[in-house]
Amino acid sequence: MNLFRVEKISTVVRRVPVAVPVRTSFGTMRDRPAVFLRVTDENGTHGYGEVWCNFPTVAAEHRARLAMDVVGPLVLGVELPSDLAVFEWLMARLHVLALQSGEWGPLRQVCAGFDAAIHDLAARRADLPLYHFLNAAAGARIEAYASGIGPETPAATARSAAAAGHVAFKVKVGFGREMDLASLATMRAEIGPSRRLMADANQGWTLDEALERGGEYMTFDLDWLEEPLPADRPVEEWRTLAEGIPVRLAAGENINRRSRFDAVLAAGLLGVEQPDVAKWGGVSCCMAVARETMRRGASYCPHFLGGGVGLITSAHLLAAQAGNGLLEMDVNPNPLRDEMTAGFLDVEEGGITLSDRPGIGIAPDDLFDLGSS
Ligand SMILES: [Mg+2]
């Protein structure tokens, strides 16, 4: 590894209203926020990262302030870990502050953003696309699925996603049995019997509800059932559910400790692992979890529901595994994603071919030049 130093950091917060709120079983997004990071080396080369900030959306600015005033100074001008394990390196330094402040989530999210930005910078310095920098044997082709399909207009949303090239779809459930069954029936009728259909309960059920609903919803031939239980429920509950319903379980976007990922993988409870690169672990830890996921015979399908930087980073992480996972692509309108990724994540028959430009390929400097803080 050619050692380098970060000489400058920048952050930018953007928030755009949306005409149709994005509903989940636990809350509604009435606008779409995003926090982007930029790190710059001594040559003026940039790297870009994104910090998760979806809920509550009003706290996006808080993450940006933590990035500039608390976490950023730890990466400025110092020797970075030679293996680029930036997330764990930063969290070790922030451990006491996180205990004292209780800000575990925001600090993890900001550290994840810096980890990704520094990997992007390192890949650009090596003049390699990020997926190739992470795994020289990886190819540029990935598979994707349409996500974020709510209970309001599932047929119309699925139709427009299919027109955009998608062949696999995930619908949100956890809104009550009647509404869930209506959504699932509409989706299955819309996409036909052979397309992949997944359901996401967003941690909305108790074990008893998950056993009952999960069992009933299997009549729609689900490929996976996502977050049927809250992420922190005991391993025994997840085991009871995994043994009780005939579908692979998915989770990971709300797992925030390596030991927990290892525990659920070792117990064989999840068929699909979904860490979020902007929320926990950054590129370094998500790579490690993804490798372990595949070693255990499960699928790595990166979670993402945010802006363009994090989505393209997720796409490169997925490509770097060269496995059978799918990229989560939110199909709800989000200008902070769509303008940035235009031409870079075009879906054709469910697949995407990544750009061979260095790093994650895009360089959203106009955002930073408009609004650096
Ligand atoms: Mg989900």
Residues whose N, C-alpha, C, O or C-beta is under 5 A from the ligand:
A	BS01	MG	D200 E226
